[in-house]
């Protein structure tokens, strides 16, 4: 039971869940052609950076990969470049599948949100 719970609460599951749920939400706003709330626009990048940092810390500890001195600033500036590099370095060719899965979840969830908003129609 503890193993199942630890997998559900893992940073990787949280990262994918966050991406799918938030991108469906953004897709709903894009489909309706309305601006997302300012609070969502403010909190989204902070939450994404926090989850990515948590995942990176957990994964690098599991694999025995040391961190640089100021990982927070490094992640804040360059996380879109660091993550693919890290995945390819730590996993080899399997890292490409993880990157492809992340991009598919990101784009697919936005498209799903847009599709839902268009199916509901302007009065829904």
C-alpha positions as CSV (number, residue, x, y, z in Angstrom):
1,X,0.0,0.0,0.0
2,X,2.8,2.4,0.9
3,X,4.5,1.7,-2.5
4,X,1.3,2.5,-4.4
5,X,0.8,5.7,-2.4
6,X,4.4,6.8,-2.9
7,X,4.1,6.3,-6.7
8,X,0.8,8.3,-6.8
9,X,2.4,11.2,-4.8
10,X,5.7,11.1,-6.8
11,X,6.9,14.3,-8.4
12,X,6.7,12.7,-11.9
13,X,3.0,11.9,-11.5
14,X,2.4,15.3,-10.1
15,X,4.2,17.0,-13.0
16,X,2.2,15.1,-15.6
17,X,-1.1,15.7,-13.8
18,X,-0.3,19.4,-13.4
19,X,0.6,19.8,-17.0
20,X,-2.5,17.9,-18.3
21,X,-5.0,19.7,-16.0
22,X,-3.6,23.2,-16.4
23,X,-3.2,22.9,-20.2
24,X,-6.8,21.6,-20.6
25,X,-7.8,24.7,-18.6
26,X,-5.7,27.0,-20.8
27,X,-7.2,25.3,-23.8
28,X,-10.7,26.0,-22.6
29,X,-9.8,29.7,-22.3
30,X,-8.1,29.7,-25.7
31,X,-11.1,28.0,-27.3
32,X,-13.4,30.6,-25.8
33,X,-11.0,33.3,-26.9
34,X,-10.9,34.9,-23.4
35,X,-8.0,35.8,-21.3
36,X,-7.2,33.5,-18.4
37,X,-7.4,35.1,-14.9
38,X,-4.4,37.1,-13.8
39,X,-3.9,34.8,-10.8
40,X,-3.6,31.8,-13.0
41,X,-1.1,33.5,-15.2
42,X,0.9,34.4,-12.1
43,X,0.8,31.1,-10.3
44,X,1.2,28.7,-13.3
45,X,4.9,29.4,-14.0
46,X,5.8,29.4,-10.3
47,X,4.0,26.1,-9.7
48,X,5.6,24.5,-12.8
49,X,9.1,25.6,-11.7
50,X,8.5,24.2,-8.2
51,X,7.3,20.8,-9.5
52,X,10.1,20.6,-12.1
53,X,12.7,21.4,-9.3
54,X,11.1,18.8,-7.0
55,X,11.2,16.2,-9.7
56,X,14.8,17.0,-10.7
57,X,16.0,16.9,-7.0
58,X,14.2,13.6,-6.4
59,X,15.4,12.0,-9.6
60,X,19.0,13.2,-9.3
61,X,19.3,11.9,-5.7
62,X,17.9,8.5,-6.9
63,X,20.5,8.4,-9.7
64,X,23.4,9.8,-7.6
65,X,23.9,12.9,-9.8
66,X,25.2,16.0,-7.9
67,X,23.6,19.4,-8.2
68,X,25.3,22.7,-9.0
69,X,25.5,25.4,-6.2
70,X,22.5,27.5,-7.1
71,X,20.1,25.2,-8.8
72,X,17.1,27.5,-8.1
73,X,18.5,30.3,-10.3
74,X,19.7,27.9,-12.9
75,X,16.3,26.2,-13.1
76,X,14.5,29.6,-13.2
77,X,16.6,30.8,-16.2
78,X,17.1,27.7,-18.2
79,X,14.9,24.8,-17.2
80,X,13.5,24.2,-20.7
81,X,17.1,23.5,-21.8
82,X,18.3,21.8,-18.6
83,X,15.6,19.2,-18.5
84,X,16.1,17.7,-22.0
85,X,19.9,17.7,-21.4
86,X,19.4,16.0,-18.0
87,X,17.1,13.4,-19.4
88,X,19.3,12.5,-22.3
89,X,22.4,12.4,-20.1
90,X,20.8,10.3,-17.3
91,X,18.7,7.9,-19.5
92,X,20.2,7.9,-22.9
93,X,17.7,7.2,-25.8
94,X,14.9,6.5,-23.2
95,X,15.1,10.2,-22.4
96,X,13.8,11.0,-25.8
97,X,10.7,9.0,-25.1
98,X,10.1,10.9,-21.9
99,X,10.6,14.3,-23.6
100,X,8.2,13.2,-26.4
101,X,5.7,12.1,-23.8
102,X,5.9,15.4,-22.0
103,X,5.5,17.4,-25.2
104,X,2.6,15.2,-26.2
105,X,0.9,15.7,-22.9
106,X,1.4,19.4,-23.1
107,X,0.2,20.0,-26.6
108,X,-2.5,17.2,-26.5
109,X,-4.1,18.7,-23.3
110,X,-4.3,22.2,-24.9
111,X,-5.9,20.7,-28.0
112,X,-8.3,18.7,-25.8
113,X,-9.3,21.8,-23.9
114,X,-9.9,23.8,-27.1
115,X,-11.9,20.9,-28.6
116,X,-14.1,20.7,-25.4
117,X,-14.7,24.4,-25.5
118,X,-15.7,24.3,-29.2
119,X,-18.0,21.3,-28.6
120,X,-19.7,23.0,-25.7
121,X,-20.4,26.0,-27.9
122,X,-20.5,29.7,-27.2
123,X,-23.6,29.5,-24.9
124,X,-22.4,26.6,-22.8
